[in-house]
Amino acid sequence: MDWSKIADDKEVAEFVENAKRRGISVVLVNNRDEALNQIKQMIPKGAAVANGSSTTLDEIGFVNYLKNGDHGWRNLHAEVLAEEDQAKQADMRRKMVTDADYFLASVNAISKDGELVACDQSGSRVTAFPFAAKKLVLVAGTQKISKDLEQAMERVRKYVLPKEDERAKKAYGFGSSLGKWVIIEKEISKERITLILVKEELGF
């Protein structure tokens, strides 16, 4: 199985249609620059913004833009990192998810039937997905589209975890594991979840 293969136009169109039926808004863009521009257009000045750890957000330039850009947003992630007391920082990290007007992240896999799959070791990112985040903006490359939910979860176990484990060891000095899973099968709150789907390989 080539888990890094970009989905073809037919697969993408099928996913988009199925995702919309599930209450998930999809914005299809051609490349990472368009993805970042879409985020800039979506989020108004003055909004409180937070994000989960994401190779994809890093690759499109969002992480640096949030840190350094003249965006006019309130950067909740920076406020958390500025707190030196570890106990207080942990409380702020939990509260950040509900305080954010917009929470940004990626997903680990997508089923062609329209389901979104994400998994964390700690759950600090996926806790925003089901309910906590007011507006959830997800960014993903089309290589994450799998034929069905079973294959999407297989993608996480066989492809994503080894790569995330390697990344975590380099970044934190310890590995990763499959801890907390979230599957978005349906969203009942109109326009709460937006997936920016990018026609190139991003993240893993």
Sequence and secondary structure as in RCSB ss.txt:
>XXXX:A:sequence
MDWSKIADDKEVAEFVENAKRRGISVVLVNNRDEALNQIKQMIPKGAAVANGSSTTLDEIGFVNYLKNGDHGWRN
LHAEVLAEEDQAKQADMRRKMVTDADYFLASVNAISKDGELVACDQSGSRVTAFPFAAKKLVLVAGTQKISKDLE
QAMERVRKYVLPKEDERAKKAYGFGSSLGKWVIIEKEISKERITLILVKEELGF
>XXXX:A:secstr
  TT    HHHHHHHHHHHHHTT EEEEESSHHHHHHHHHHHS TT EEEE   HHHHHTTHHHHHHH     EE
HHHHHHH   HHHHHHHHHHHHHH SEEEE  SEEETTS EEEEESS TTGGGTTTT SEEEEEEEGGGEESSHH
HHHHHIIIIIHHHHHHHHHHHHSS     EEEEE    STT EEEEEESS    
